[in-house]
């Protein structure tokens, strides 16, 4: 009796990969488990008293309301921008295609610092929503742009032949095709806003993240902070589960054979130049105001700035970001290889663990590691290794995604040929797989480097005593309303984040062309 392809077992993954995948899962789930344990230290009565406070309900309302507002606006802006540059005759769309994505390089607290330094009356919900919308819509724009470029235009052509107007075609046909990308982008925005700390703290708007940080800093009893941290984890889990169900319900329809064809350009007619002005207005709101205020405050504060402090914080940021990027890539590699070469339960759980870590708010991860370090690992508390562990947990998914895609696109046939010539698995990996997937490793390291350089709450809580990054120095001056003193650190931070972000964004967009 011969086995069919469906009954042939895949070869088991190497033990080293399995151990690496299990270690990654344990590393991510440690903060979740421990903060839950820490929240119940004083019994369920303390948990209930914290959860049912009127202020807690207000914090939940503020957090969810801000997330819904920013997510809704980001969907509208992101989808509209992607459709304009991908499907229409918008003037200057090649330049706008890249410019509309660059806001990802701007840290939220830098944008918040620029706006509140110019218009203090924006403090509160309005200012927080404005800042977060301006830097969050690219999370929707980028995946939707890629989906539009891959979508089959055949169905839209049929609808137009049937006499439907362009807007009706977009709403009934195109939007259906790109729904998974819209859901994915909306999920990223929602999770980002609910875990956001820098912008809401700068704008003096009370959400769960800000109050958790304040509760930890201001009280000897840290149980309320742990309880609110668990509540925040529960809130972030809701959109994650819903997005998985909604995205899975989507179906990509194609007309005919589904062969690739050029998408016909939608003529905007009289709306061509108004659409161009609108796109430029979005870019101006994102860049012009922060840039103008940055220059203004730098000029005011340059005479009193200690440039040696700026240089020291700059060097510390580069060093910590580089170390965290290398560590994250090392932890992510076995997870990515398992997912690309050995699909199964272990690889599925490892990948899900990586994305669960990314969904965890930075303040919650840091708080959990603080509790763990104080009780069980005092020698590592407020030391660089524990800070790096927090970064690995938070940004593991960034590295896994990039490495998995690179390994999946490298031909396994070449690995099989090398193995047939007598090379061991380690040699095959070193001589064949790694060179082919090297661009993915570089992208993974760069993505993590950028994310670590911009990260604020975990760095504030876990950094070694006397060590400051650009983000923490900027925060300390902004929190004290010293906007001129904060300006050089803001400028240096934008420089650190903007250059690699622009390079990666351009490469990604060109790859979808």
Protein Blocks (a to p, Z undefined) as FASTA:
>chain_A
ZZdfklpccddddfklmmmmmmmmmmmmmmmmmmmmmmmmnojklmmmmmmpmklmmmmm
mmmmmmmmmmmmmmmmmmmmmmmmmmmccehklmmmmmmmmmmmpcfklmmmmmmmmmmm
lgcjklmmmmmmmmmmmmmmmmmmmmmmmpcfklmmmmmmnopafklmmmmmmmmmmmmm
mmmmmmmmmmmmmmpmklmmmnopacfklmmmmmmmmpmblmlmmmmmmmmmmmmmmmmm
mmmmmmmmpccddehjlpacddddddekjmmmmmmmmmmmmmmmmmmmmmmmmmmmmmmm
mmmpcfklmmmmmmmmmmmmmmmmmmmmmmmmmmmmmmmmmgcfklmmmmmmmmmmmmpc
fklmmmmmmmmmmmmmmmlgopfklmmmmmmmmmmmmmmmmmmmmmmmpcfklmmmmmmn
opafklmmmmmmmmmmmmmmmmmmmmmmmmmmmpmklmmmmgcehiacfklmmmmmmmno
paklmmmmmmmmmmmmmmmmmmmmmmmmmmmZZ
